[in-house]
């Protein structure tokens, strides 16, 4: 197993695990419950680890695309004209495939 991503939030960690699953890369999210501690506990961020070492290049490529996609501009759905974040593949309003997907 290899760590491929340290997330800034639990949401980002879960998004990356889902992204890797769609890419056929089995992964595990560690430290998902460690963010709730207060006091003198050290800050521990969620980490995504892949289960198979040979998936490392595919995982890194998918994560790079994810990180690059976060800054993509919004896309308007051709079916219902609803604005969607640039990282979406289908319209959140009507479910139609977006042109950039």
Sine and cosine of phi, psi and omega as CSV:
sin_phi,cos_phi,sin_psi,cos_psi,sin_omega,cos_omega
0.00,0.00,0.56,-0.83,0.01,-1.00
-0.69,-0.73,0.62,-0.78,0.09,-1.00
-0.98,0.20,0.77,-0.64,-0.02,-1.00
-0.88,-0.47,-0.21,0.98,-0.07,-1.00
-0.36,-0.93,0.71,-0.71,0.16,-0.99
-0.92,-0.40,0.89,-0.45,-0.11,-0.99
-1.00,0.02,0.50,-0.87,0.08,-1.00
-0.98,0.18,-0.35,0.94,0.00,-1.00
-0.53,-0.85,0.28,-0.96,0.05,-1.00
-0.89,0.45,-0.60,0.80,0.01,-1.00
-0.88,0.48,-0.73,0.68,0.03,-1.00
-0.87,0.48,-0.65,0.76,0.02,-1.00
-0.87,0.49,-0.70,0.71,0.02,-1.00
-0.92,0.38,-0.59,0.81,0.06,-1.00
-0.88,0.47,-0.67,0.74,-0.01,-1.00
-0.93,0.38,-0.65,0.76,0.05,-1.00
-0.87,0.50,-0.69,0.72,0.04,-1.00
-0.90,0.43,-0.66,0.75,0.02,-1.00
-0.87,0.49,-0.71,0.70,0.01,-1.00
-0.91,0.41,-0.61,0.79,0.04,-1.00
-0.88,0.48,-0.67,0.74,0.04,-1.00
-0.91,0.42,-0.46,0.89,0.02,-1.00
-1.00,0.06,0.03,1.00,0.02,-1.00
0.99,0.16,0.38,0.92,-0.01,-1.00
-0.92,-0.38,0.96,-0.29,0.03,-1.00
-0.93,0.38,0.70,-0.71,-0.03,-1.00
-0.58,-0.82,0.20,-0.98,0.00,-1.00
-0.75,-0.66,0.62,-0.79,0.06,-1.00
-0.98,-0.22,0.90,-0.43,0.04,-1.00
-0.99,-0.16,0.37,-0.93,0.06,-1.00
0.91,0.41,0.45,0.89,-0.03,-1.00
-0.95,0.31,-0.35,0.94,0.02,-1.00
-0.95,-0.31,0.12,0.99,-0.08,-1.00
-0.99,0.11,-0.22,0.97,-0.06,-1.00
-0.98,0.20,-0.16,0.99,-0.06,-1.00
-1.00,0.06,-0.14,0.99,-0.03,-1.00
-0.97,0.26,0.60,-0.80,0.04,-1.00
-0.85,-0.53,0.17,-0.98,0.05,-1.00
0.99,-0.12,-0.72,-0.69,-0.10,-0.99
-1.00,-0.09,0.24,0.97,0.03,-1.00
-0.95,0.32,0.62,-0.79,0.06,-1.00
-0.93,0.37,0.46,-0.89,0.04,-1.00
-0.96,0.27,0.81,-0.59,0.00,-1.00
-0.83,-0.56,0.83,-0.56,-0.02,-1.00
-1.00,-0.09,0.48,-0.88,0.09,-1.00
-0.88,0.48,0.64,-0.76,0.01,-1.00
-0.82,-0.57,0.64,-0.77,0.07,-1.00
-0.96,-0.27,0.82,-0.57,0.03,-1.00
-0.88,-0.47,0.67,-0.74,0.07,-1.00
-1.00,0.00,0.52,-0.85,-0.06,-1.00
-0.99,0.16,-0.52,0.86,-0.06,-1.00
-0.90,-0.45,0.84,-0.54,-0.05,-1.00
-0.86,0.50,-0.52,0.86,-0.05,-1.00
-0.95,0.32,-0.15,0.99,0.05,-1.00
-1.00,0.04,0.08,1.00,-0.14,-0.99
-0.86,0.52,-0.71,0.71,-0.05,-1.00
-0.93,0.36,-0.63,0.78,0.03,-1.00
-0.91,0.41,-0.64,0.77,0.02,-1.00
-0.91,0.42,-0.72,0.70,-0.01,-1.00
-0.90,0.45,-0.63,0.78,0.03,-1.00
-0.89,0.46,-0.70,0.71,0.01,-1.00
-0.90,0.44,-0.64,0.77,0.01,-1.00
-0.93,0.36,-0.64,0.77,0.06,-1.00
-0.87,0.48,-0.68,0.74,0.04,-1.00
-0.90,0.43,-0.63,0.78,0.05,-1.00
-0.88,0.47,-0.74,0.67,-0.03,-1.00
-0.92,0.40,-0.60,0.80,0.03,-1.00
-0.94,0.34,-0.59,0.80,-0.03,-1.00
-0.94,0.34,-0.37,0.93,-0.01,-1.00
-0.87,0.49,-0.49,0.87,-0.04,-1.00
-0.99,-0.11,0.15,0.99,0.01,-1.00
-0.94,0.35,0.56,-0.83,0.03,-1.00
-0.94,0.33,0.32,-0.95,0.05,-1.00
-0.88,0.47,0.44,-0.90,0.04,-1.00
-0.82,-0.57,0.69,-0.73,0.00,-1.00
-1.00,-0.04,0.74,-0.68,0.01,-1.00
-0.93,0.36,0.74,-0.68,0.00,-1.00
-0.95,0.30,-0.35,0.94,-0.04,-1.00
-1.00,0.06,-0.78,0.63,-0.10,-0.99
-0.91,-0.42,-0.02,1.00,0.04,-1.00
0.91,0.41,0.38,0.92,0.03,-1.00
-1.00,0.09,0.64,-0.77,0.05,-1.00
-0.97,0.24,0.71,-0.71,0.01,-1.00
-0.78,-0.62,0.58,-0.82,0.10,-0.99
-0.85,0.53,0.52,-0.85,-0.05,-1.00
-0.88,0.47,-0.31,0.95,0.00,-1.00
-1.00,0.07,-0.14,0.99,-0.03,-1.00
-0.98,0.21,0.59,-0.80,0.06,-1.00
-0.98,-0.18,-0.42,0.91,0.07,-1.00
-0.78,-0.63,0.43,-0.90,-0.02,-1.00
-0.93,0.36,0.74,-0.67,0.01,-1.00
-0.95,0.32,-0.38,0.93,-0.05,-1.00
-0.99,0.10,-0.78,0.63,-0.11,-0.99
-0.91,-0.43,-0.19,0.98,0.04,-1.00
1.00,0.08,0.07,1.00,0.01,-1.00
-0.96,0.29,0.51,-0.86,0.07,-1.00
-0.92,0.38,0.67,-0.75,0.02,-1.00
-1.00,0.03,0.46,-0.89,-0.09,-1.00
-0.88,0.47,-0.57,0.82,-0.04,-1.00
-0.98,0.18,-0.10,1.00,-0.09,-1.00
-0.96,0.27,0.00,0.00,0.00,0.00
